[in-house]
């Protein structure tokens, strides 16, 4: 796949990244970790899922460091 073409997981990740950054800007934060809703934030949870999905291209399974 060429670098200029995004797959569905990269597109989803890009959209979630934009949503997350918008939320951070609206709350005057540079990071989610500084937010009081950090651990129970649904938007952040969907962003993290989009990151994992973009890494494994939707094949599921766990992610190990």
FIKOLZA-1660 file (N, C-alpha, C; in steps of 0.1 Angstrom, whole numbers, plus 5000, padded with zeros to 4 digits):
% residues 65
   i   px   py   pz ch aa at
   1 5008 4988 5000  A  X  N
   1 5000 5000 5000  A  X CA
   1 5009 5012 5000  A  X  C
   2 5006 5022 4992  A  X  N
   2 5014 5034 4991  A  X CA
   2 5012 5043 5003  A  X  C
   3 5022 5051 5006  A  X  N
   3 5021 5059 5018  A  X CA
   3 5010 5070 5017  A  X  C
   4 5007 5074 5005  A  X  N
   4 4996 5084 5003  A  X CA
   4 4982 5079 5004  A  X  C
   5 4980 5066 5004  A  X  N
   5 4967 5060 5005  A  X CA
   5 4965 5055 5019  A  X  C
   6 4954 5059 5025  A  X  N
   6 4950 5055 5039  A  X CA
   6 4940 5044 5038  A  X  C
   7 4942 5034 5047  A  X  N
   7 4932 5023 5048  A  X CA
   7 4922 5027 5058  A  X  C
   8 4911 5019 5060  A  X  N
   8 4900 5023 5068  A  X CA
   8 4904 5025 5083  A  X  C
   9 4914 5017 5087  A  X  N
   9 4919 5019 5101  A  X CA
   9 4926 5032 5103  A  X  C
  10 4934 5035 5094  A  X  N
  10 4942 5048 5094  A  X CA
  10 4932 5060 5094  A  X  C
  11 4922 5059 5086  A  X  N
  11 4912 5070 5085  A  X CA
  11 4905 5071 5098  A  X  C
  12 4901 5060 5104  A  X  N
  12 4894 5060 5117  A  X CA
  12 4903 5066 5128  A  X  C
  13 4915 5062 5127  A  X  N
  13 4925 5067 5137  A  X CA
  13 4926 5082 5135  A  X  C
  14 4928 5087 5123  A  X  N
  14 4929 5101 5121  A  X CA
  14 4917 5109 5126  A  X  C
  15 4905 5104 5124  A  X  N
  15 4893 5110 5128  A  X CA
  15 4892 5111 5144  A  X  C
  16 4896 5100 5150  A  X  N
  16 4896 5099 5165  A  X CA
  16 4907 5109 5170  A  X  C
  17 4918 5109 5164  A  X  N
  17 4929 5118 5168  A  X CA
  17 4924 5133 5168  A  X  C
  18 4917 5136 5157  A  X  N
  18 4911 5150 5156  A  X CA
  18 4901 5153 5167  A  X  C
  19 4892 5143 5169  A  X  N
  19 4882 5145 5180  A  X CA
  19 4889 5147 5194  A  X  C
  20 4899 5139 5196  A  X  N
  20 4906 5140 5209  A  X CA
  20 4913 5153 5210  A  X  C
  21 4920 5157 5200  A  X  N
  21 4927 5170 5200  A  X CA
  21 4917 5182 5202  A  X  C
  22 4906 5181 5196  A  X  N
  22 4896 5191 5197  A  X CA
  22 4891 5192 5212  A  X  C
  23 4889 5181 5218  A  X  N
  23 4885 5180 5232  A  X CA
  23 4896 5186 5241  A  X  C
  24 4908 5182 5239  A  X  N
  24 4919 5188 5247  A  X CA
  24 4920 5203 5245  A  X  C
  25 4918 5208 5233  A  X  N
  25 4918 5223 5231  A  X CA
  25 4906 5230 5238  A  X  C
  26 4895 5223 5237  A  X  N
  26 4883 5229 5244  A  X CA
  26 4884 5230 5259  A  X  C
  27 4892 5221 5264  A  X  N
  27 4894 5221 5279  A  X CA
  27 4908 5227 5283  A  X  C
  28 4915 5232 5273  A  X  N
  28 4928 5239 5276  A  X CA
  28 4938 5230 5281  A  X  C
  29 4938 5217 5276  A  X  N
  29 4948 5207 5280  A  X CA
  29 4957 5204 5269  A  X  C
  30 4970 5200 5272  A  X  N
  30 4979 5195 5263  A  X CA
  30 4980 5180 5262  A  X  C
  31 4973 5174 5272  A  X  N
  31 4973 5159 5273  A  X CA
  31 4961 5154 5280  A  X  C
  32 4956 5142 5276  A  X  N
  32 4945 5136 5283  A  X CA
  32 4948 5133 5298  A  X  C
  33 4961 5130 5300  A  X  N
  33 4965 5126 5314  A  X CA
  33 4963 5137 5324  A  X  C
  34 4961 5149 5319  A  X  N
  34 4959 5161 5329  A  X CA
  34 4944 5163 5331  A  X  C
  35 4935 5155 5325  A  X  N
  35 4921 5157 5326  A  X CA
  35 4916 5149 5338  A  X  C
  36 4906 5155 5345  A  X  N
  36 4900 5148 5356  A  X CA
  36 4892 5136 5352  A  X  C
  37 4888 5135 5340  A  X  N
  37 4880 5123 5335  A  X CA
  37 4889 5113 5328  A  X  C
  38 4901 5114 5329  A  X  N
  38 4911 5105 5322  A  X CA
  38 4908 5091 5322  A  X  C
  39 4905 5085 5334  A  X  N
  39 4902 5071 5335  A  X CA
  39 4889 5066 5330  A  X  C
  40 4879 5075 5330  A  X  N
  40 4866 5071 5326  A  X CA
  40 4861 5078 5313  A  X  C
  41 4870 5083 5305  A  X  N
  41 4867 5091 5293  A  X CA
  41 4864 5081 5281  A  X  C
  42 4851 5082 5276  A  X  N
  42 4847 5073 5265  A  X CA
  42 4854 5077 5252  A  X  C
  43 4856 5090 5250  A  X  N
  43 4863 5095 5238  A  X CA
  43 4878 5089 5238  A  X  C
  44 4885 5090 5249  A  X  N
  44 4898 5085 5250  A  X CA
  44 4898 5070 5248  A  X  C
  45 4889 5063 5253  A  X  N
  45 4888 5048 5251  A  X CA
  45 4886 5045 5236  A  X  C
  46 4878 5052 5229  A  X  N
  46 4876 5049 5215  A  X CA
  46 4888 5053 5207  A  X  C
  47 4896 5063 5212  A  X  N
  47 4908 5067 5205  A  X CA
  47 4918 5055 5207  A  X  C
  48 4920 5050 5219  A  X  N
  48 4929 5039 5222  A  X CA
  48 4926 5027 5213  A  X  C
  49 4913 5024 5212  A  X  N
  49 4908 5013 5204  A  X CA
  49 4912 5015 5189  A  X  C
  50 4910 5028 5185  A  X  N
  50 4914 5031 5171  A  X CA
  50 4929 5029 5168  A  X  C
  51 4937 5032 5179  A  X  N
  51 4952 5030 5177  A  X CA
  51 4955 5015 5176  A  X  C
  52 4949 5007 5185  A  X  N
  52 4951 4993 5184  A  X CA
  52 4946 4987 5171  A  X  C
  53 4934 4991 5166  A  X  N
  53 4929 4986 5154  A  X CA
  53 4938 4990 5142  A  X  C
  54 4944 5002 5142  A  X  N
  54 4952 5007 5131  A  X CA
  54 4965 4999 5131  A  X  C
  55 4969 4994 5143  A  X  N
  55 4982 4986 5144  A  X CA
  55 4980 4972 5139  A  X  C
  56 4968 4966 5142  A  X  N
  56 4966 4952 5139  A  X CA
  56 4957 4951 5127  A  X  C
  57 4953 4962 5121  A  X  N
  57 4944 4962 5109  A  X CA
  57 4931 4954 5111  A  X  C
  58 4926 4955 5123  A  X  N
  58 4913 4949 5126  A  X CA
  58 4913 4934 5127  A  X  C
  59 4925 4928 5128  A  X  N
  59 4926 4913 5130  A  X CA
  59 4923 4908 5144  A  X  C
  60 4922 4918 5153  A  X  N
  60 4919 4914 5167  A  X CA
  60 4931 4909 5174  A  X  C
  61 4929 4903 5185  A  X  N
  61 4940 4898 5193  A  X CA
  61 4946 4908 5202  A  X  C
  62 4955 4905 5210  A  X  N
  62 4961 4914 5220  A  X CA
  62 4973 4921 5214  A  X  C
  63 4977 4931 5222  A  X  N
  63 4989 4938 5217  A  X CA
  63 4999 4937 5228  A  X  C
  64 5011 4933 5225  A  X  N
  64 5022 4931 5235  A  X CA
  64 5033 4940 5232  A  X  C
  65 5039 4946 5242  A  X  N
  65 5051 4955 5240  A  X CA
  65 5063 4946 5240  A  X  C
% end
